[in-house]
Amino acid sequence: MIETLYLDNQTFITQTPTNTFVRIIGIDAGGLEKTHLAQMGLVIGTPVRVLRNRQNEPILITLRNSKLILGRKLASKIQVSDNQ
């Protein structure tokens, strides 16, 4: 059985533990980066699950039955909260 963790506050997705469900609440990115994230479905209000978050490695997430790998630099611009 996989243990699911929940956050108590707002943070960036790069600081979110593995196996945590969160919702995107903000994106601190410029026009092209924001557009790129939106094209992947990463917009404010989207629920995501962090499947793997290891130091110095890309972050593996799942959303809408898809898995995505995000580089840490781009992922560091995604603010999340556990408030479902």
Backbone as a ProteinNet text record, in pm:
[ID]
protein_1_A
[PRIMARY]
MIETLYLDNQTFITQTPTNTFVRIIGIDAGGLEKTHLAQMGLVIGTPVRVLRNRQNEPILITLRNSKLILGRKLASKIQVSDNQ
[TERTIARY]
84	0	87.8	55.8	131.6	78.3	168.3	128.1	113.4	4.7	-20.4	1.8	81.3	110.9	34.9	2.4	-63.6	13.4	20.6	88.9	-3.4	53.7	-25.8	-35.5	36.9	38.1	73.5	110.7	147.5	298.4	341.6	483.8	502.7	624	651.3	660.2	628.6	621.9	757.9	866.8	999.5	1022.8	941.3	954	846.2	771.9	662.2	714.2	684.3	732.4	669.9	736.7	685.8	552.2	465.4	332.3	241.8	247.8	164.5	68.9	-57.9	-156.7	-161.1	-154.1	-158.5	-240.9	-268.3	-338.8	-252.6	-239.9	-161.5	-236.7	-168.1	-231.7	-162.5	-49.3	19.9	133.4	166.1	278.3	359.5	482.4	571.4	666.8	611	690.3	656.2	747.9	725.8	632.4	607.5	510.1	531.8	654.1	679.2	673	731	726.9	584.1	509	370.4	286.5	309.7	239.8	276.8	405.2	451	385.1	379.2	314.1	164.7	100.1	-42.7	-69.1	17.8	1.3	11.8	83.5	94.6	-19.5	-106	-219.2	-193.7	-78.9	-43	-87.1	-209.2	-267.2	-321.8	-348.6	-400.3	-529.9	-539	-656.4	-640.8	-537	-517.4	-466.7	-533.7	-481.5	-372.5	-264.1	-154.5	-107.2	-39.8	22.7	170.9	252.5	397.1	433.7	476.7	511.4	654.7	743.7	884.5	945.5	1009.5	1078.8	1206.8	1313.9	1444	1535.1	1619.6	1710.1	1794.1	1804.6	1886.9	1840.1	1715	1659.4	1530.3	1490.5	1360.5	1248.1	1136.2	1020.8	920.2	872.7	771.9	636.5	541.3	406.4	304	183.5	72.9	-43.1	-110.3	-231.2	-318	-448.3	-545	-500.2	-459.9	-420.3	-295.7	-213.6	-88	26.6	142.7	263.3	349.7	405.4	493.1	620.6	730.9	856.7	889.7	914.6	947.6	1089.5	1165.4	1296.7	1279.5	1377.3	1366	1353.7	1419.8	1413	1270.7	1208.2	1070.5	973.9	994.5	906.9	913	1027.2	1042.2	954.4	890.4	802.4	655	626.5	488.7	459.8	367.9	328.2	206.9	208	101.2	50.8	-65.9	-125.8	-198.7	-214.3	-286.9	-434.6	-480.7	-623.9	-695.9	-763.3	-832.7	-960.8
-118.5	0	123.8	221.8	346	445	500.4	602.3	735.1	803.9	932.9	1042.3	1141.3	1252.9	1376.2	1462	1587.5	1701.3	1813.6	1931.8	2008.1	2087.9	2172.4	2315.9	2349.1	2487.2	2494.4	2613.2	2634.9	2623.1	2569.8	2554.6	2541.9	2523.6	2498.3	2348	2305.5	2162	2093.9	2168.8	2112.5	2078.6	2131.8	2104.5	2007.4	1950.9	1860.2	1716.9	1647	1508.5	1414.5	1304.8	1198.9	1147.3	1106.7	1052.6	1152.7	1277	1381.8	1435	1450.8	1512.1	1661.8	1743.5	1889.5	1950.2	2078.5	2154.2	2275.2	2305.5	2421	2548.2	2638.5	2763.8	2886	2866.3	2978.6	2931.5	3013.1	2984	3111.6	3107.2	3222.4	3210.9	3223.9	3205.2	3312.9	3332.5	3426.6	3369.8	3447.3	3412	3277.6	3252	3126.8	3006.1	3019.8	2908.5	2880.6	2986.2	2971	2904	2944.5	2883.7	2736.4	2705	2566	2480.5	2531.2	2457.5	2439.7	2544.1	2535.8	2432	2423	2324.2	2181.3	2164.6	2032.6	2007.2	2107.4	2091.4	2142.2	2205.9	2256.9	2402.7	2419.3	2553	2563.2	2685.3	2706.6	2628.2	2558.9	2477.9	2330.7	2294.4	2155.8	2071.5	1959.9	1868.4	1779.6	1761.5	1675.7	1589.2	1483.2	1397.2	1389	1414.4	1402.5	1256.1	1190.3	1048.3	1026.7	1118.7	1107	1245.6	1273.6	1400.2	1372.8	1351.2	1325.6	1445	1474.3	1588.6	1575.8	1686.3	1696.2	1608.7	1564.1	1486.5	1553.3	1529.5	1580.3	1525.3	1595.6	1557	1483.2	1370.4	1291.6	1318.3	1363.1	1391.2	1319.8	1311.7	1259.8	1358	1375.7	1456.3	1404.2	1399	1353.3	1225.7	1125.4	994.8	999	1102.7	1112.7	1134.9	1086.1	1111	1211.6	1305.5	1407.4	1415.2	1442.6	1468.1	1615.4	1685	1827.5	1848.9	1928.5	1968.8	2054.1	2050.9	2120.9	2271.9	2329.4	2474.6	2517.1	2448	2480.9	2447.6	2334.3	2292.7	2390.4	2455.6	2548	2672	2687.2	2802.1	2770.1	2645.3	2601.3	2598.9	2685.2	2690.4	2602.6	2524.7	2428.3	2438	2379.2	2370.2	2237.6	2188.4	2062.9	2085.6	2208.7	2238.1	2189.2	2079.1	2018.9	2092.3
0	0	0	-83.6	-92.7	8.7	87.7	184.6	112.2	135.9	74.4	177.2	139.8	228.4	183.2	278.1	246.8	311.3	244.5	296.5	389.3	477.2	566	516.1	411.3	365.6	217.4	175	36.3	20.9	-91.6	-118.6	-269.6	-311.9	-452.9	-475.4	-594.4	-621.9	-601.7	-614.5	-591.9	-444.8	-355.9	-212.4	-162.8	-254.8	-220.7	-211.8	-103.8	-89.6	-193.2	-217	-304.1	-250	-341.2	-309.7	-239.7	-283.8	-226.5	-333	-295.9	-383.2	-353.4	-458.4	-442.8	-555.4	-541.9	-645	-680.2	-808.1	-851.4	-814.6	-743.2	-702.6	-762.8	-826.7	-887.4	-975.2	-1075	-1163.8	-1178	-1129.4	-1129.2	-1247.5	-1367.5	-1488.8	-1591.2	-1684.8	-1793.3	-1898	-2000.4	-2102.8	-2170	-2219.8	-2290.7	-2198.5	-2079.3	-1984.2	-1939.6	-1913.1	-1869.7	-1979.8	-2104.2	-2217.2	-2230.6	-2215.2	-2224	-2115.9	-1992.9	-1883.9	-1912.1	-1963.4	-1994.4	-2103.5	-2201.8	-2308.2	-2255.4	-2144.8	-2081.3	-1983.4	-1964	-1873.1	-1733.2	-1712	-1580	-1568.3	-1521.5	-1503.4	-1361.3	-1317.9	-1183.2	-1165.3	-1052.8	-1021.1	-1053.5	-1127.3	-1167	-1050.5	-1019.6	-917.5	-977.9	-904.4	-949.6	-832.6	-865.8	-764.8	-795.8	-697.6	-713	-691.5	-797.3	-789.8	-744.4	-786	-746.7	-739.6	-627.9	-610.2	-532.2	-605	-544.6	-573.9	-478.5	-492.5	-619.1	-692.5	-813.7	-929.5	-926.2	-1037.2	-1084.4	-1209.1	-1253.6	-1166.8	-1165.2	-1083.5	-1171.3	-1123.8	-1194.5	-1129.4	-1210.8	-1160	-1246.5	-1194.7	-1273.6	-1266	-1377.9	-1383.1	-1496	-1469.2	-1571	-1643	-1566.9	-1620.9	-1709.2	-1695.7	-1769.9	-1673.2	-1710.9	-1632	-1706.2	-1629.9	-1686.4	-1605.2	-1673	-1604.9	-1624.7	-1513.6	-1517.2	-1468.7	-1543.1	-1494.6	-1368.8	-1281.4	-1153.4	-1171.3	-1270.3	-1290.4	-1324.8	-1416.8	-1454	-1340.9	-1275.1	-1165.8	-1048.1	-1030.4	-917.7	-931.9	-1044.2	-1067.4	-1042.7	-1003.5	-981.8	-832.8	-790.2	-649	-628.3	-518.6	-493.3	-349.5	-328.4	-196	-185.6	-63.4	-45.8	-26.5	-29.2	-14.8	-139.2	-127.5	-241.2	-266
[MASK]
++++++++++++++++++++++++++++++++++++++++++++++++++++++++++++++++++++++++++++++++++++

